[in-house]
Amino acid sequence: MILSIASGKGGTGKTTIAVNLAKSLDEDVQLLDCDVEEPNAHLFLRPDFDHRKTVAVPVPEVDVERCTFCGACSDLCQFKAIAVIPDMSILTFPELCHSCGGCWAVCPENAITRGFREVGVLKSGYSDNVHCIHGRLRIGETMAPPLIQQVRNQADPGKMTIIDAPPGTSCPVISAIRGVDIVLLVTEPTPFGLHDLKLAHEAVRSLGILAGLVVNRNGIGDDAVFDYAEDADLPVLMEIPFDRRIAEAYARGQLLIEALPEYREKFRQLYCKVVAQVDGQQTDAFFENRRVRTA
């Protein structure tokens, strides 16, 4: 099973849920920290990173001696990563390139070849039964999805996988949640939390992915989040109260299940509820397919 933990805004507790859920299970788990702009799961899990890999993406390199400045490449590029000044020069903007390969495919003179640009690094290692993999985006880099995809490519499909997604609803988040079995949305019961939860939930629904909800810091706001969850048929799978002890454990970089051992069983119950949601959807899909075939 692949579980992605996401939120519409930062600071709701995604990483807290991800690391404590991973550590509470009695099986081999993979935790992919796909918040590549600021990965922080390792601060709590403290893995022994024993593998490091530089991640690069293909970008165009132009041989100006062969280029006739015909403009075929710039006409094709939808991201303005290559520009031609007729009969004078050609300019490339690697930071805008999406590595589609179209420019070197359409060049009639074969003047464009494939170069590479570093976007970040990937690290992996173990913390007891948890295989930790994270990416760290190069400073100044704006293209997070290629690095996120590389992090996801490291996963073993035969193991339970937990993905700590970036906050928000933009392209990096879509890269971290696309194709998973279920997305666990984390929010807090405040007007800001509700606003961004609605955006995140709509993004998940648009991809046709099953979703569940964790309400963190319960007690600091009102019941509007719960009303929305009921109206949107979004099951609340866990509630974590607003508790100073939890904040103190987080500030120390300590796992919640270690600071407050009673939460170990609560996270195991969360996992059982997630599995039940996924199994229930698969059962519904099975009987729906049978009805379609026999109709």
PERAWO-V363856 format. One record per residue. N is the residue number from 0. OMEGA is omega in whole degrees, -180 to 180 (* if undefined). D_LAST is the distance of its C-alpha to the last C-alpha in Angstrom with 1 decimal. Layout:
N:OMEGA:D_LAST, N:OMEGA:D_LAST
//
This chain:
0:176:31.1, 1:-179:32.5, 2:176:33.7, 3:-180:35.3, 4:-171:37.8, 5:177:38.4, 6:179:40.1, 7:-179:40.7, 8:178:44.5, 9:174:47.0, 10:-179:48.7, 11:180:46.0, 12:179:46.1, 13:-176:43.4, 14:177:45.8, 15:179:46.9, 16:-175:43.3, 17:-174:42.7, 18:-180:45.8, 19:176:45.9, 20:-179:42.3, 21:-177:43.0, 22:-177:46.2, 23:-175:44.9, 24:-180:42.4, 25:179:43.6, 26:177:41.8, 27:-176:42.4, 28:171:41.3, 29:175:41.4, 30:-180:42.5, 31:178:42.3, 32:-178:44.5, 33:172:43.0, 34:-166:45.3, 35:177:47.4, 36:179:49.8, 37:179:51.0, 38:-178:49.7, 39:179:51.1, 40:-178:49.0, 41:179:51.8, 42:180:54.3, 43:-177:52.8, 44:179:51.6, 45:-180:54.7, 46:173:53.2, 47:-179:55.5, 48:-179:54.4, 49:180:55.1, 50:178:53.3, 51:-177:53.8, 52:175:52.3, 53:-179:53.0, 54:180:50.0, 55:179:50.5, 56:180:48.4, 57:176:49.1, 58:-177:51.0, 59:170:52.7, 60:-171:56.3, 61:172:58.1, 62:-175:60.9, 63:178:62.9, 64:-179:65.0, 65:-176:62.1, 66:177:60.3, 67:179:60.9, 68:-179:59.6, 69:177:57.1, 70:-179:54.7, 71:-178:51.5, 72:-178:50.8, 73:177:51.5, 74:-179:49.5, 75:-172:46.4, 76:-180:46.9, 77:-176:45.0, 78:177:46.9, 79:-180:50.4, 80:178:51.3, 81:-177:53.4, 82:-179:55.7, 83:170:58.0, 84:-171:61.3, 85:177:61.8, 86:-177:64.6, 87:-171:65.6, 88:174:63.4, 89:-177:59.9, 90:175:59.0, 91:180:56.2, 92:-173:55.0, 93:-177:53.4, 94:177:52.5, 95:-174:50.1, 96:177:48.5, 97:173:44.8, 98:-180:45.4, 99:180:42.8, 100:-177:45.2, 101:-175:44.9, 102:179:48.7, 103:177:49.8, 104:-175:47.1, 105:-177:48.2, 106:-178:52.0, 107:-177:53.5, 108:-175:56.6, 109:-178:55.0, 110:-177:57.2, 111:177:54.6, 112:-176:54.0, 113:171:52.1, 114:-179:54.1, 115:179:53.2, 116:-180:53.6, 117:178:53.6, 118:-180:51.3, 119:179:51.9, 120:178:52.1, 121:178:49.7, 122:177:51.0, 123:179:49.6, 124:-174:50.9, 125:169:50.5, 126:-173:51.2, 127:-176:50.9, 128:-176:47.2, 129:175:46.1, 130:-176:45.9, 131:178:46.9, 132:176:46.2, 133:175:47.3, 134:176:48.1, 135:-177:51.0, 136:177:51.1, 137:-180:54.4, 138:-179:56.6, 139:-179:56.1, 140:-179:52.8, 141:-175:50.0, 142:-179:47.1, 143:-175:45.5, 144:179:42.0, 145:179:43.3, 146:177:45.1, 147:180:42.2, 148:177:40.0, 149:176:42.8, 150:-179:42.9, 151:-180:39.1, 152:-179:39.5, 153:-174:41.9, 154:173:39.3, 155:-176:38.4, 156:-179:34.6, 157:-177:35.1, 158:173:36.9, 159:-176:36.2, 160:175:36.9, 161:-180:38.2, 162:173:38.8, 163:-174:41.4, 164:173:40.4, 165:176:42.9, 166:176:43.1, 167:-178:41.8, 168:-176:38.9, 169:-175:40.3, 170:178:39.5, 171:179:40.9, 172:179:38.6, 173:178:35.5, 174:-177:36.7, 175:-177:37.0, 176:-177:33.6, 177:175:31.3, 178:179:28.9, 179:180:29.9, 180:-179:27.7, 181:175:29.3, 182:176:32.2, 183:-179:34.7, 184:-179:36.4, 185:180:40.0, 186:175:41.8, 187:-173:44.8, 188:178:45.0, 189:177:47.0, 190:177:46.5, 191:180:46.5, 192:180:44.1, 193:180:41.6, 194:-176:42.0, 195:174:41.3, 196:179:38.5, 197:179:36.6, 198:-178:37.1, 199:-180:36.1, 200:178:33.0, 201:177:31.9, 202:179:32.5, 203:-180:30.4, 204:-180:27.5, 205:177:27.7, 206:179:27.1, 207:-177:24.1, 208:176:26.1, 209:-178:26.1, 210:172:29.5, 211:-174:31.9, 212:169:35.4, 213:178:38.9, 214:-179:41.6, 215:-179:44.9, 216:180:48.3, 217:-180:46.9, 218:-178:49.6, 219:-176:51.2, 220:-179:49.2, 221:-176:47.1, 222:-176:43.6, 223:179:42.1, 224:180:40.2, 225:177:38.6, 226:178:37.7, 227:-179:36.0, 228:180:34.1, 229:-179:32.9, 230:-177:31.9, 231:-179:30.2, 232:179:28.3, 233:-174:30.4, 234:175:31.3, 235:-174:35.1, 236:180:35.5, 237:173:39.3, 238:178:42.3, 239:-174:45.7, 240:172:48.7, 241:-170:51.5, 242:-179:54.0, 243:-179:57.2, 244:178:57.0, 245:179:53.8, 246:180:55.4, 247:178:58.5, 248:179:56.5, 249:-179:54.7, 250:178:58.1, 251:-176:59.4, 252:-176:56.5, 253:176:55.6, 254:180:52.1, 255:-178:51.1, 256:175:50.2, 257:179:53.7, 258:180:55.6, 259:-171:53.7, 260:180:52.3, 261:-180:50.2, 262:177:47.8, 263:179:46.8, 264:179:44.8, 265:178:43.4, 266:174:42.1, 267:176:40.6, 268:176:38.8, 269:179:37.5, 270:179:36.2, 271:178:34.4, 272:177:32.8, 273:179:31.7, 274:180:30.2, 275:178:28.3, 276:-179:26.9, 277:180:25.8, 278:179:24.3, 279:178:22.5, 280:-180:20.9, 281:177:19.9, 282:178:18.4, 283:180:16.4, 284:180:15.2, 285:-178:14.3, 286:176:12.1, 287:178:10.5, 288:178:9.9, 289:179:8.4, 290:180:5.9, 291:-177:5.3, 292:-176:5.7, 293:-179:3.8, 294:*:0.0
//
